């Protein structure tokens, strides 16, 4: 599954891990995140994330 990088702060959303603090279950792809989901570190929206290769 594709990981996404928060451009402002460097947080990496890993769909394998999800976002426990944000109520996002492991295995949730970035595309399936709610539109109002925000970066758990700096609070920006999904529009400030870019896919990364690892």
C-alpha positions as CSV (number, residue, x, y, z in Angstrom):
1,X,0.0,0.0,0.0
2,X,1.1,3.5,-0.9
3,X,2.6,5.7,1.9
4,X,2.0,9.5,1.9
5,X,4.2,12.3,3.1
6,X,3.0,15.4,4.9
7,X,4.9,18.2,3.1
8,X,4.8,20.8,5.9
9,X,6.0,18.5,8.7
10,X,7.3,15.3,7.3
11,X,4.8,12.9,8.9
12,X,4.3,9.7,6.9
13,X,0.9,8.2,6.7
14,X,1.4,4.4,6.5
15,X,-1.8,2.6,5.6
16,X,-0.5,-0.6,7.2
17,X,-0.5,1.3,10.6
18,X,-3.5,3.6,10.1
19,X,-3.9,6.4,12.6
20,X,-4.9,5.0,15.9
21,X,-5.2,8.5,17.5
22,X,-7.4,9.7,14.7
23,X,-9.6,6.6,14.8
24,X,-8.3,5.2,11.5
25,X,-8.0,1.4,11.4
26,X,-4.9,-0.3,10.2
27,X,-5.2,-1.2,6.5
28,X,-7.0,2.0,5.6
29,X,-5.7,3.4,2.3
30,X,-5.0,7.1,2.0
31,X,-7.8,7.4,-0.6
32,X,-10.3,5.9,1.9
33,X,-9.4,8.4,4.7
34,X,-12.3,10.8,5.5
35,X,-12.2,14.1,3.6
36,X,-11.9,15.9,7.0
37,X,-9.0,13.8,8.2
38,X,-5.9,15.9,9.1
39,X,-2.3,15.2,9.8
40,X,-2.0,14.1,13.4
41,X,1.3,16.1,13.9
42,X,0.6,19.5,12.3
43,X,-3.1,19.5,11.4
44,X,-3.0,20.1,7.7
45,X,-5.5,18.4,5.3
46,X,-5.1,15.6,2.9
47,X,-4.3,18.1,0.1
48,X,-0.9,18.8,1.7
49,X,0.2,15.1,1.4
50,X,2.1,13.6,-1.5
51,X,2.7,9.9,-2.3
52,X,6.2,8.6,-1.7
53,X,8.3,5.7,-2.9
54,X,10.0,3.5,-0.3
